[in-house]
């Protein structure tokens, strides 16, 4: 930082980005000289020894006066010149690269002089004189090989036919090494030439700011359209895209979608010509932010483990009394009646616990923050700043540190404030029900993704299973598959197993979508009442299922999978819910929702009204309850659809898997907590994602860049384990998870203190540019209007699965290494109730993307639910309350 200028043209590299390229270039030069040039030169000397006059005569005279050997000595002469020049070039290049590496390691990202000036002159000298020298070297050998190689070989072959077999020059190995050497030199010349040509053809950025912003807006519009076209063509439209390619027209809605995305990206990147950063600066800032967030997460894991251990000890101490009481109860009542009686006894408790999330209070004990500060669930720790609440058991009441929005202080202790949250209790029946119902509904959220995710989850057996089931259906039917639609007035027919009626829309002739859905949901074909698989803009696939075991009518809405879904996600302008509220009987005054969610819900509701299956199912199954479930965009759509159906179905409940963070405004997000439950897996980015959260992330990264006191390469040194830490990957820890986490926290605190400055930040040129940049962004925010500044939240009662344990086996370490730590398998999680605005900070983590996968969420939710079931019934687990399947908790 800032970007280097070569020949008065701006590049995308900073002066402190060249350590690794310089080291790689030095290694390449050493390989060329030692592995290619020296063997060729030694072989040339070997052949020269066969000449009576020595090396000088061998290089300057022909072996005979025959006309056939005329000028044959030019080949070894030019070859020798090429090899000696290559050695000289390699030594000069290594010296130059060492100087570049040395100056690139000086200073910090904000203190750039004299580093930038030195590196600029070194690079210009490298790209001018050194490349010209290399061109001359390559042309020398090409001339020798083209003009004189044939004459030299013919002359020596005729002179001494027996000696030709002992000649090293002209052998296959000689030519192999020579070709590798010359090709490496030509590749370097062409690559450098292309870079210089592109650099020289680059226009100077001296346009007016408004015109430049307009050009940036048009540029991002073209980029979005080009990216969608490339993805659609490269995947053979496997993930959609046909509608986007057909409708790229300013008069249609698709172009308007591109306009919204382009406007957001152009404003997000708008610097007003003040701030000069390079991509590696942003990567470094993200890495530092990830370390700060990891510091808070370690505190969270340590305290959750302490709380769970304390609870298990108390539970073990009272287990004998509990067992005695259970024996007395079981002698008079059946287990099912006991469960039902317990449920009726905790209804009031669950209502009280749910209401604790709804009101906004200024107290530090409240489960919701005051004002509009951005926050995140990053840490749990005992604190004297927060007292115990009477509504929650002290044993399961913990404090979290929530980030304070807009804080420019680099001191970690001032960036978070304490809030009280509740860990789910295995002995609480309501908590048990929430996890068990969520795990049961999560499989339906996975099933609606049909064959693509089914094959992804079962890469070996998935496709054969679908094909076998499709063949069985075709053989049983004996006729070609036909789409059939039921009129709205016709009541539902309950089909037998042998009936050939399939009520699906948008499936292919092999019925892959339907068969994969039934396989993933583990249901019979008669339990699939309706499935709509067509996917267009704001039109999401969904299905209606019957779950007889739980006596539920399930509507499952799919999340984002196609390019059309991504464009729907990009409808970032909030849409008013006032008209929907007036139509469906809920308070939508001054309430807003994600525009893509509103469009999807309206299409799903219209289709439900068209076929009228819900009314028929309600008549045929009066004791069944309506359940809505969805993942990601489908989860937010299910919540809004729940608002629309709630007046008709009073027993309705919604289960949301990884909802988007920009779903709806606060009153709507918290007003559905009695009948909506959302689940979030650890560092999932989507529940934290919003325009305002991205802007906070950008500003915080830029502030952290200005707080660095060391070069960039020292920031990334923590990636490589120190001596004595490598063995911890394969069971080399202490065996106590709390001790291992505390040691990691101590090491992390030391690393953070080594790379970040204290409170007194120097006022450099970068900090002046940063202040101007923030002023430009504030002006853009004021020009947007009120809708773009609205803060939206994920809906319902939030349950966060916090990572609290990790497997230390070698297999887990190998998986992390192969996947670059992006695999989230091999961890254990603890469920925690959080507030709807606890996830307003994007957590930088290697698993921030994989934590959003619906199959991982389904798997981990089932594990947590089964763990709670074992601890609720201790007789099912030989170790009281201890979860199985994980090496550490």
Order of alpha helices (4+ residues) and beta strands (2+ residues): beta-beta-alpha-alpha-alpha-alpha-alpha-alpha-alpha-alpha-alpha-alpha-alpha-alpha-alpha-alpha-beta-beta-alpha-alpha-alpha-beta-alpha-beta-beta-beta-alpha-beta-alpha-beta-alpha-alpha-beta-alpha-beta-alpha-beta-alpha-alpha-alpha-alpha-beta-alpha-beta-alpha
